[in-house]
């Protein structure tokens, strides 16, 4: 029983600090596509990622206040457990895309019809709970 309590305490303490990798991609919406189309593609992407065992999940961020020249832009915010996990999964995903008949390939084809990538940045994020 004492060992079980020590394990529970250790697991509880390990949640006090959390780090992750954020994949931030600024994109421009293509003519003929709506933000609803992008959100549906993101949902399909997350379902494929989960089904195929990837540790990456995405959100769409739409600016509320922005300079006029960035109208029509949105942000893809992907989260991986850490940078070391992101790299191999990024490679794995695009290896699947290159096969041409995979769900990842179909999804990327659909994405390419609705958005243009403007810039991409990676961030390591940490939160500490006190």
N, C-alpha and C positions, 0 to 999 in steps of 0.2 A: 504494500500500500504506500509506503514511504517513497519507493522508486516512482510510482505512478504520480504522486504529488509533485515530485521533483521534475518529472517530464512535463507535466501540465504547467508548472511555473516557468520552466525554460521556454516552452512554446509561447506562453503569454508575453514574456519579456522580449522574445524575438520579434514581436509585432510592434515594438515601440519605435523602430526605425524602419523606414520603407524606402526603397529606391527603385527607379524604373527608367527606361529609356523612352523618350518621346520623339517620334518621327513627325515633324511638322512640315507639311507640304502646302504651299500657297498655290491655288489653282484658279483658273478662269473658266467660267461656265461657257460652253459652246452654244452657238445659236441653235435653237430648236430643242434645247434641253432645259428642264426646270430644276430648281433645287429639290423638288420632290423626286425627280428622276435620280439625282445624285444620292439622296437619302436612301432610296430603294436599292441602288447599287451598293451602297455602304452596308446595308443590312444583309444583302446577298453575300457580300464579301465576308462579313463577320460569321455568317452561317457556314460558309465554305471553310474558313479558317478553323472554326471550332470543330467541325465534322472531321477535318483532316489532321487534327492534333497540333495546330500551330499555337504558339503562345503570344499572339498578336491580336489586338482588338482596335477598332477604329471608331472615331467620332467625327462628325462634321461640325465645324464652327463657322457661323456666319457673322461677320462684323455688324455691329449695330451702328457705330459711328465710324466713319472712314472718310479719307480724302476722296474727292470726286474722281480722281484718276484711277482709283482702285475699285470703282463700282463694278459689280459682277464677279468679284473675287470671293473665294471662300477658302477655308483651311481644313485640310485633312489632318487630324491629330491621331496618330497611331501610338499605341502603347505596347511595349514589350517588357518582360521582367527586368532586363538589363541589356547593355550594349553587346555583351558576349552572346546573348541569346538572339538578338536582332539580326546580326550578320549572317549566321548560317540559315536562319529562316527566310531572310530576304533572298538569299541565293537559291534556296530550295523552291520558294514561290516562283521565281522567274525561270528556273529550270523547268518547272511544270508548265509555265506559260509557253515556253519554247516548243513544247510537244505539240501544240496546235489543237489537240482534241480534248484537253483537260478542262475541268470546270474553271480553273484559274485562267486558262487561255481565253475561254468564252467571256469571262468576266472582264479581263483586260481589254478585249475587243469592244465590249459595251462601254467601258470607261472611256476609251479613246474617242468614242463618238460624242461624249458629253463634256469633256474637260481637257484643258491644256495645262500642263504643269508649268508654273512660273518660277518657283524656287523651292528648295528643299533644305531643311536644317535638322540636325539631330541634337537632342538635349538629354543630359542625365539629370533626373529630378530626384530629390530626396526630401522626405518629410520626417520630422521627428515629433513624436508625441510625448509630452511631459505631463 
